[in-house]
């Protein structure tokens, strides 16, 4: 990066004429969300960064900026399978309390992600959990991911708590938020590269994760746009029914709704390989903690 900045300063000093409408590339790149994979913004930046007299230097700089940010911040090649399904046992203070699933499938040009959670019969006697969260994505050629969200639906029943909300991602960087229980409907402006809570997790699995270096994902949830920091804590070994696996532990600094919409921090253990399989999840509740451990599926 230092050499590229030196090159940038050299070009500026070489009587380059900078348009007043062109932002400093290092600031613009950060604001445009290139770290979150916004390659379109990077291409646009590389085309317009300098309007100088020396076209040769301008072309070199534009090319280097694009290459640098492509390799430094673009997602790694998507390696998880579609279709893919994970099955989890939910335990509360060491006792099995329910089951959960996480599944992604493809239908034509669309991809659908579904997350479910159900309480065990003995738990349902006094606290029923029946959650279903869906995210539908449509393929976009300029996005290095399975698609961009077009619809998000969350239906929750946890004890007396009920939620049924929907987010529709509209053209022109707008979303429609619908609360089906309280009969609310609102429209919001959003950035061009944005995810819902469910699809953002799959996008996170494609990013390069380095211990001690946080990553960021922009999402829309609860009528707000969030630039969510995900801390990459450390590497650990996790024991599954099938054996012990190497994992990388992450901690999203945001609590979304559903079975993990609780009071405490959320911890997620992903396999330390190109698939980033979520093998374990943990969150604190009012009494004790809830753990989800991978016990089956197709992946």
Secondary structure, DSSP 8 states (H G I E B T S, - for coil): -HHHHHHHHHHHHTT----TT---HHHHHHHHTGGGT-HHHHHHHHHHS---S-HHHHHHHHHHHHHHHHHHHS-----S-SSEEEEEEEEETTEEEEEEEEEEEEETTEEEEEEEEEE-HHHHTT--BEEEEEEEEE--TTSSSS-EEEEEEEEEEETTEEEEEEEEEETTTEEEEEETTTTEEEEEE--SS-B-HHHHHHHHTTS--BTTB-EEEEEEETTEEEEEEEEEEEEEEEEETTEEEEEEEEEES---SSTT-SSS-EEEEEESSTT--EEEEEEE-SSSEEEEEEEEEE-
